Amino acid sequence: MDQQHAENTKRIAKNTLMLYVRMLFSMLVSLYTSRVVLQALGVEDYGIYNVVGGVVGMLGFLNASMSGATSRFLTFELGRCDVVRLKETFSSALVIHMCIALVVFVVAETFGIWFLSNKLVIPDDRMFAAHIVYQLSIFSTMLGITQVPYNASIIAHEDMNVYAYVEILNVCLRLLIVYLLQIGNYDELILYAILVFGVSVLIRCIYRWYCIRNYEESRFRFIWKWGILKSMLNFSGWDLYGNVSVIFRQQGVNILMNMFIGPVVNAASAIATSVGGVIMSFVGNVITAFRPQIIKSYSVQNYQEMFRLMNFAVKISIVLFLMLAIPLVYEMDFVLSVWLGIVPEYAADFCRILIITYCFTTVTSILNIGIHATGKVFLISLISGTLILLAVPVIYVLLRNGFHPDYAYICNGAVSAVVVVVNTYILKYIVPEFSIKSFCLDGCLKSIVIGGMVLLSVHFC
């Protein structure tokens, strides 16, 4: 058992490192290329590219929930070492994603075309280029949708090093795009869209080639197993409700604050989301590395290892989160002034409150892995999703009665804290062997103590 613990820990550490390499490469290049692309395209064309691509991105919304279902079911069957069932699950997942891609194509080529031509504000002389971008975005999105089972296979097999290596290639190709954009004499927007599409196709083909070559289950066969399809669709359906709740709360709060306060508060909200997103991307890599091992442990009913991994994940995630969050909370005004120069009103306060809220979100994410491993997501989606939705009318009442906009974020933080408690008891209900005491004391409390020590050191230094 100790040897298994050591092997699992070593694998998780290696995968976390590879995910960090991937993220850092992508982040550094994005900071450089976004500036150069903006200069090459100009503000107008850059805006056209993003808004047109965003229309198609919204159409792929259903795919987000199916991604979670595909990852869970493939990892579960891999943990059980059921090769036949694993092959059936992969092929069934690919059939579902092909259907989703077809739906996106139909909607995009009908409603999407109408929306692009009649509702988006695009200069007449750039409409042809916008349509080229739009068509390439459609095919790129469809390819991305059918790519999901292959990426889920890589994660299930815990071959995170593949992501790092392919991302290095992706980074080099993105730098090449920037170079070609600067020396090319063709329409910059169309050239940029074609180059990005070409790189997207190449990278996805590499992932598929790797999966087909190394994973037997990735060799597609048309399989229509209603039992598997029903389980995956039921899982993704309820997971979709939870995801919609989060998005509705986020967009609903932004709209409410715009209605009662004005656009300045939306700029502050966007900055807070960006800051919080950077921190969560670091923590998210740890959680991603733990996810396959937790699900595999549940699949063979090794509950002791499953709970040990969850406790370990909580400790590592919270410590890492607090090491990043505490200095930022203390020095937020300085950080924002250096980064932005002119800091919008409310931005610093929003950032601080959102960072504290994300601490609860971190714990929730790990509890969700345990619940998702069971495949029983009805309770977590219904109860937690509804609690998250209820925050919107409460915030409406607060803002309507003249409360400071900080209270909107405080309300969201309070709901996130309640969701942690609710999800803890849901996991206990689904898996009676789960020890709430051990999770709270061994996992959360130790991390909070370490965080307190960091807080004291920052305060007195």
N, C-alpha and C positions, 0 to 999 in steps of 0.2 A: 504493500500500500504506500509506504514511504517513497519507494522508487517511482510509483505512478505519480505521486504528488510532485516529485522532483521533475519528472518528464513533462508533466502538464505545465508547471511553472516555467520551465525552460522554454517550452514552445510558445507560451503566452508572451514571455519577455521578448523572444525573437520576433514574433509577429507584431508586437507593439512597436519595436524598433523599426521594422520595415515600413509600417504604416506611417511612422513619424518622418522617415526619409521621404516617402511619397508626398506627404503633406507639405513639408518644408520646401521641396523642389517646386511643387506646384504653386505655393504661396509666393515664393521669391520671384519666380518667372511672371506670375500674374501681375505683381506690382509693377514690373518693368514693362511688360507687353501692353497692359491696359493703357498706360500713358502714351506709348509710341503709337498704338493703334488709334487712339483718340486724336493724336496730332496728324496722323496720316489720312484718316477718314474725314476729320472735321467733326464738329459738334453735331451738325444736322444728320450726316450719314451714320455716325455712331449711334445717335438716338434712334434712327430708323431701324438699324440692325437689331438693336436690343428690344424695341417695342414689337417689331414684327416677329422676331423669334419668341418673344414672350407669349404671343397669342397662341402659338403652337404648343408651347410649354404648358399652358393651362389645360389644353386638351388631353395631355398625358397625365392628368391628375390621378385618375383611377389606378394608374400603374404603380403609384407609390405604395398602396396597400397590398397589391399583388406581389410586390417585391418582398415585403415582410413575410407573406405566406409562403412564397417559394423558398426563401432562405430557411425558414423554420422546418418545412417538411423535408427538404433535401438533407439538412443536417440531422434531423431526427432519424431518417432511414439509414443514413450513413453510420450513425452511432449504433444502430441495431445490426449493422453488417448484413442487411437484407438486400442483396444485389438485385434480385428480380424486382422487388418493390421500389428500389432506388431508381432503376431504369424506367419503370412505369410512372413514377412521380415526376422525373425530369421531362419525359415526353409529354405527359399531361400538362405540366406547367408551360411548356413551350407552345402547346396547342392553345391554351388560354391566352398567352401573350400574343400569339398570332391573331387571335380574334380581337383583342384589344387594339392591336396595331391597325387592323382593318376598320374598326369603328372610328379610330382617330383619323384615318385617311378619308373616310366618307364625310365626317363632320368638318374636317379641315378644308376639304375641297368644295363644300357647299356653304355652310354657315360661316366658316372662317374666311373664305374668299369674299363673301358679302360684307363681313365686318371690316376686312382690310380695305375694301374699295369704297365703303360708304361711311365708316365711323372713325377710322384713324385719320389723323391730320398729317398728310404727307403731300409735299409739293408735287404738282403735276409732272414736272420734269424728272422726278425721282420715282415715279410710280412703277415704271418698268423694272428698275433695279429692285424695288421693294418686293415685287412679285417673284423675281428670281430668288431673292433671299427667302421668301416665304415657302416656295416649292422645295428648295434645298432643306429648309428647316423641317418640313413635313417628313421627307424621306429620312433625314437624320434622326428624328424622333421615333419613327417607326422602327428603324434599325436598333435604336436604343431600347425600345420596349422589348423586342425579341431577344435582346442581349441579356436581359435580366437573369434567366435561368443559368446561363454560362457563368456570369459573375457570382451568382449564388453558389454554384458548384465550387468555384475557387475558394470562396470563404468557408464553405462547409468542409473542404479538404484542408483548410488552414494554410494554404500556399500563399501567404501574404507577400512573400518575396517577389512573386510574379507581378503583383501590383506595382511594387517599387521599380522593378526593371522596366516594365512597359511604360511607367510614368516618366522615367528618365528619357526614353525614346520620344514620348509625347511632348515633353518639355523642349527637346532639341528641335522637333518638327514645328512647334509653336514659334520658336525663335527664328526658324527658317521662314515661316509665314511673314513675320515682321520684316525680315530682310527683303523678301520678294515684293512685299507691299510697297517698300520704299523705292525699289528700282523699277517696278513695273510701270508701264505707260497705258494700261487699260483702266477702265472704270474701277476705281479703288474699292467701292462697296461690293460690286459684283465679284471682283477678283478675290477679295477677302472672304466672301461667303463661299466661293468655290473651294478655296484653299482649306478653310476650316472644315467644310464637308468632306473633302478628300482625306484629311488627317483623321477625322472621326471614323470614316469607313475603314481605313487602314488599321487603326488601333483596335477596333472591334473585331476585325478579321483575325488579328493576332491572338486576341483572347479566345476566340472560337477555335482557332487552329490548335492552340495549346490544350483546351479542354477536350476536344475530339481525340487528340493524340494521347492524352494522359488519363482521361477518365472514361471508362467504358460506357457509363450511363449517359454521357453527352452525345452519343451517336443516335440521332433522332430516329424514332420509329413512330408512325402514326398510331397512337393508342387512345382509345376512348373508354377509360375506366370511370364509370359514373361515381363510384364510391370515393375515389381519389379526388375527382373534380368537385364533387359536392363538399368534401371536407375543406378543400382549399378555398372554394368560393364562400363558404360559410365563415371561415376564418377571416378572409380578406374583407368580407362584407361588414362584419362587426368592427374590424380594425379600421375600415374606412370611416365608420361613424366617429371613432375616436380621433382620427386624423382631421376630419372635417371640423370637429369641435374645436381643436386647437387653432386651425386656420381661421375659423369664423370668429373666435375670440380675438385673435390678433388683429384681423382686419376690422372687426367691429369696434374695437377700442380705438383704433386709429381714426375711423370715421367719426366716432363720437367726440373725440378730442378735437378733431378738425371742426366739427359743428359748433362746439361750445367755446373753443378757445382760439382756433385759427391754424394756419399752415405752419407757423413757427414751431408749434409743438410736435407736428409730424416730422419735421427735420430732426428735432431732438430725439424723437422715438426711433428714427432710422439709425442715428448714430449709436444709440444705446443697443439696438439690435445687432449692429456690426461688432461692437466691442464684446458683447456677450457671446456672439457667434464664434469669435476667435478663441475665446477661452473654452467654449464647449467643443470646438474642433480638436483641441488637445486632449480633453477628457474623453471625447468620443472614440478616439483611437484605442484607448485602453479598453473601453467597453466592447468595441468591435472584436478585439483580440480575445476577450473572455467569452463572448457569445457562443461560438461553436462548442467549446468545452462544456459549458453549462447545459446546453441542449442535449449533447451526446450523453452526458452523465444521467440526465433524466430518462433518456430513451432506453437505457439498460437498467433503470431503477436503482442507480447508485446515488441515492439521495444524500448520503454523507459527503461524497465528493462534490455533488452539485451545490450543497449549502456552503461547503468550505470555499468553493470558488466564488460564490456570491459574496460571502463575507470578505474574502480577499479583494475582490473587485471593488467593493464599497470602500475599503480602507485605502487602496491605491488611488482610486478616482477622487475621493474627497481630499486626500492629502495633496494630490497634484492640483486639484481645483483651488484649494485654499492658498497654496503657495503662489499661484498666479493672481487670485482674486483679492487677497488681503492688501498687498501693496498697491493694487489698482484702486481699491476703495479709498485708501488713505491719500493717494496722490492723483486722484482722478482729474482735478482741476488742472494740475500741471500737465498731465499726459494729454488731455484734450487740447490745451492751448498750444502745445508743441506740435501735435498732429494736425490740428485744424486751423490754428491761427485765430480765427474768429469763432468762438464757441456759442452756438445757439442757446438761448435761455432754456432752462429745465434739463439740458443735456446731462450735466454732471449728476444731478439727483436721480434721473432716470437710470443712468448707467449703474449707480451704486445699488439701487433697489433691485434692478434686473439681475445683477450679479448675485445678490443674496438669494433671489428666487431660483436661479439656475443651480444653486446648491441642492435645493429640494428636487429639482428636475433630474439631477445626476443620480440621486438615490432611486427615484422613480424609474429611471431607465433600466437600472439593474434589476429591480423588482419585476419590471415588465418582461425581461428576458426569461425569468423563472416562470412567469405566468404563460408567456407565449410558448415556452417549451412544452407545456401540457396540451396546447392547442385549444384550451377552454378560455376564449377571450370575451365571451358574452358579458360576464359581470364587470370586468375591468372597463370594457368599452362603454357599456350602458351607464354604470355608476360614475366612473371618473369623467367620461365624456360629458355627461349631463351636468356634473359639478362645474366643469370648465365652462360650459355654455352659460350657466347661471351667473357667472361673473359679469357678463355683458349687461343685463338689466340692472344689476347692483351698481355698476360703474355709471350707467346712464342716470340713475337716481342721484348719485353723489355729484356728478358734474352739473346736473340740472339745478341742484341746490347750492351751487357755488363753491363746492369743495375744491381745494388745490389739486391740480392734475397729478401730483405725486400720489394721491390716494388711489388713482386708477391702477398704478403699478403696485401699490401696497396691497390692494384687493387681490390682484393676480397672484402676488406672493403668498397671501394667506390661503388662497384656493390651492396653490401648489403644495403647501404644507399639509393641508387636509387630504389631498390626493395621495401623498406618501403614506399617511396613516391608513387610509381606505385600502390602498393596494397591498399594504402589508397584511391586513386581515383577509383580503381576498385570496392571496397566495396561501395563507394558513388554511383557509376553507377548502381550497382546491387540493392542496398537498398537506394533509394533517401532520406529516413528519417535520414540516418546517418549524423551526424554533424562532419565535419572535424575539425572545430574550437574548438568544445567541446573536441574532442579526443586529439587534440594537446595541448590545454591550460590546461584543467582539468586533463587530463591523463598524457601526456608526460612532459609538462613544469614543473608541480609541482614536479615530480620525479627528474627532472634534477636540480631543485633548491636545493632539499634535498641532491642530490648527490654532488652538488657544496659545500654545507656546510660540508659534510663529507670530501671532497677533501681538503678544507681549514684547517680543524682540523688535518688531517693527515700531511699536509705540515708544519704546525707551531708547531706540537707536537714533 
